[in-house]
Amino acid sequence: MSFASRWAELPAHVTELPGGLARGFRAGGAACGIKPSGAPDIGLLISDEPDTVSAARFTRSGTPAPPVLLCRERSRLDALRAVVVNSGNANAATGRGGYEDAARMQGGAAMAAGCHEDRVAVCSTGVIGVPLPMTEIIRGIVLARDELSRDGDASFWAAIATTDAFEKRVTVDVALPSGSVRVSAQAKGAGMLQPSFATMLCFVQTDAALRSETVDLLLGVCVKRSFDRISVDGQLSTNDTALLMASGASGVLVEPETEDELRLGEALDYVFRRLALQMVRDGEGAERVGRVHVHGGDVEAVERAARGVANSPLVKAALHGGDPNWGRIVQAVGGALPTGTPLPVDVWIEDVQVCRGGAAARYDADALGDAVSGDEVEYRVGLPGEGAETEVFFSDLSYDYVRINADYTT
């Protein structure tokens, strides 16, 4: 799927490439029989560079899946060399047995990658509450190892996808003052998406030479501006994982607090926001993407208001139908901020102000109709006060979303 969004613009020093992995990395995918369809369902990604550094972020769910627990407890998250992923089965709500299965996946991938177990991350995605078929998993790791290649990002992505309607992967060349580096990324996610991550897995690689502290800083900043800012259905997953790995294979050293770091950060920010917006645009049947920007008040108030709008089924249904029903936005803000007294809220849809001080404003109805007719619609909400602002990207609520999730396990 081609990508274009006013909310994620390609920086001038970044050039998009047709595909392939950053130097030092290989990936592959295979079908081992987890998915009844016979589609690819196990992926392997490795770095051939022994000094690879990394960073990770995981779901904040109170019911994290065993692969997440295993990574937190048994992986060197600052020095990962390999990632093994299965789709079709989340290995979540599977208890001690699920943890042991994740450990077996870690061991199998370590042998395939030729590294210690603690340098392997394990990820799963799919149906919750079903044990993994471990005989097939181990066989699949061997099959995926045989498919490893520098151009294996497409087969790796196919192996991690579930209800995704289109590919979510990108490769870019980044011109830095000290030289050229590459960034590649693969992500999956279309439903069970909510700020505080999503039903998402994201793997990003760069061949820049970085300190582990720099990798952690860059990942944290980029996640806060991307995956922490999206919602499809307000549901928080058990398996969310985002990993950033730096092989150093380009030989270009990126020092902290330099122009190199700034430009690489801008490139990574684009990659993360692009993938996050693609997840929202996929949205299990979504047709439109909305952005709600809230300013004023305090940090807690703007966050609650933004999430209230983004997760409102009424707002999302109006977005789907191209209905300029701005009353849905006012209602959602009021529900998120029950003050007990009238809230003098301001609301704009695109550049059309529809509400001023909590009451209807004068506006051109034709202009408002045009404002909600595009693939992307922006809502702005002003609260009393100054100093705080936030944004959330969200999908519409479509007929297909209900159909997909009504039939998910059947």
C-alpha positions, 0 to 999 in steps of 0.5 A: 500500500502506498503511503501519504499522510500530512501527519507523517512527512518524509524528512528532506534527508531521508530517501525511501527504498523499495525494501530490504534490511539494514546492513548486518541483518537477515530475516525470513518467514515460513509456514509451520501450520499454526494458521489453518489457512496454511499462510506463513506464521513464524518469522526469524530476524537476526543480526550477524554483528556480535556487538549489536545493541537494542532497546525494547518497550512492552505492553502495560497490560495487567495480563501480559502474555508469557513471551512479554514476561520472558523477554523482561525476565530472561532477555538482555534487552540492550543487546538483542541479536535475534527475534523469533515471532509466531502469528495465529496464536498469542500464547497469552493466558496460558500460564506456566506452560505458556512461559515454558513454551516461550522459553523453548522458542527462545532456545530454538531461535538461539540455536538458529541464530548462533547466539546465547538464549538471553540475546533472543526476544520472543513474540507471539500474536493471535488468538488468546488462551490457546497453547502453542503447538510446539512441535510445529513451532520448532520445525518452523524455526528451522524452516525460517532459518533456511529462508534468512536473507538480506531481502527477507523483510517481506517474508518476515512481515508475512509471517507476523501478520494476522488480520492486517489488510496490507503490508506495514514495512518500510526501508529508508536511507538516511543521510547523516553528516558522518555518512549514510545509514539505513533504517528498516522496519516491519510492524503488524497491527489492525485491531485491539489498538489503544494508546498505551500501545496496541495489538502491535508488534514492531521491529526496527533495525538500523546499521548505525553504530549507537550506544545502547543508551542512545538506542533506548532514548530514541525508541522511547521518544519515537514510541511516545509520538507514535504507538502511544498515540493511536486507537482503533477500538480502545482495547489494550493488548496482552502482547505489544512489543516494539524493538529497535536494534542497531548493528553498527554494520555501516561503520557510521558512529552516531554520538549523543547530542550531535547533528547525526543523532538529531537527523537519525532521530527524525528519520526514526520518528518518521518510520514509527509514525508512518507505521502507527498511522498505517495501523490506524488506517488498516483498523480492521475495515477502517476507511478514514483516519481521524486526528484529535488535537486537544490544547489548554487545561492541564496534562491530565485533562487534555489526555482524558479529553483526547482519548474520550474523543478517539475512543467514542463509538459515536465519534468514530461512527460519524467519521465513518459516515462523513457526518459533520455531527460535532455534537458527538465531539462535545459529548465525548469531551464532557464525558471524559471531563465530568466537571459538573459545571458547563465547560466552555469548550471550543471545537474545530473540524479541520479549519471550521470552528463549530463550537465556541465557548460551549455553544454553537458557532456560526459556520458554513455548512457546505464547508463543514461537509467538505471538511469531513469528506476526505480520508483524513479528518482533523478535530481540534478541541480547546479547553480552558487554560493554557500550557498542555496539548496532546494528540491521538490518531484513530480510525472510524468504526466500520461495518467490517470491524464488527464482522471481522471481530464477530468471526475472529475465532470461528 
